[in-house]
Amino acid sequence: MKLTDEQVKHMVERFLAWKLPEDFNPDCGITFAKTYNTFTKHPAKYEPSGTNLFGFTQAEEMVLHMIEGMP
């Protein structure tokens, strides 16, 4: 099965737009504060989507790696 460049692009864009799960817990020294303004009258919660760990090209390389050899 050979994916088209457009299919790969679609997958990369979907990956980068994916809303991170509630139990997102990065490792290896990456930190993530789930809330901000904690000590004010207006506390709030970050609700990130996608990732800032990868750019488009890096995510594209990851997707291509994921599908390499796919039956």
Summary of the structure (lengths in Angstrom):
residues: 71
radius of gyration: 16.3
end to end distance: 7.0
largest distance: 54.9
contacts: 122
relative contact order: 0.22
helix: 35%
strand: 8%
